[in-house]
């Protein structure tokens, strides 16, 4: 993501395409790590999802103040909802503001995918050990959710 994106304040989805480096041929997903920075006066009015499908949301990252275990607003490390899916270089971050009156901006977003060993051994039972979670250059290490930003 190269520039901040306005989050629609009318219930429509903002869909942002995120790219990862190419995966080994025939690789499958083990874990997905997502980091995003949103400037919004009321994060609890937001729904944020991640998908491999350009047609619609799949995995919730944040729903009105709730998030999957281990995730927080702005960070969803070690998601296993996509485990076993074919590797993809394209991911979609979906953001929707469900309460009109408080506009916001997606400042930055990034995704990192851990792949299962290739070929997958018969004894494989889960995500492989990986080094510490890191995002690509340019993703700020903080998030803000107070105030709003205008173009």
WOGI-V65082 format. One record per pair of residues at least 12 apart in sequence whose ideal C-beta (glycine too) atoms are under 6 Angstrom apart, sorted by the first residue. I is the first residue (numbers start at 1). J is the second residue. Records with the same first field share a line. If there is no record, write none. Layout:
BEGIN
I: J ; J
END
This chain:
BEGIN
1: 16 ; 108 ; 109
4: 105 ; 107
5: 106
6: 105
7: 95 ; 97 ; 104
9: 97 ; 100 ; 103
13: 94 ; 96
14: 95
15: 92 ; 94
16: 93 ; 109
18: 91 ; 93 ; 111
19: 89
20: 89 ; 111 ; 113
22: 89
23: 87 ; 115
24: 118
27: 87 ; 115 ; 118
28: 84 ; 116
29: 82 ; 83 ; 85 ; 87 ; 113
30: 83 ; 114 ; 115 ; 116 ; 127 ; 128
31: 78 ; 80 ; 114 ; 127
32: 79 ; 82 ; 113
33: 77 ; 112 ; 133
34: 50 ; 76 ; 111
35: 75 ; 110 ; 135 ; 139
36: 74 ; 109
37: 107 ; 108 ; 140 ; 143
38: 104 ; 106
39: 104 ; 105 ; 107 ; 144 ; 149
40: 104 ; 145
41: 102 ; 148
42: 102
43: 73 ; 145
44: 64 ; 65
45: 97 ; 98 ; 99
46: 97
47: 63 ; 96
48: 61 ; 62 ; 95
49: 94
50: 93
51: 92
52: 88
54: 92
57: 94
59: 81
61: 76
74: 143
77: 133
87: 115
91: 111
93: 109
103: 148
104: 148
105: 149
108: 139 ; 140
110: 135 ; 136 ; 139
114: 130
END
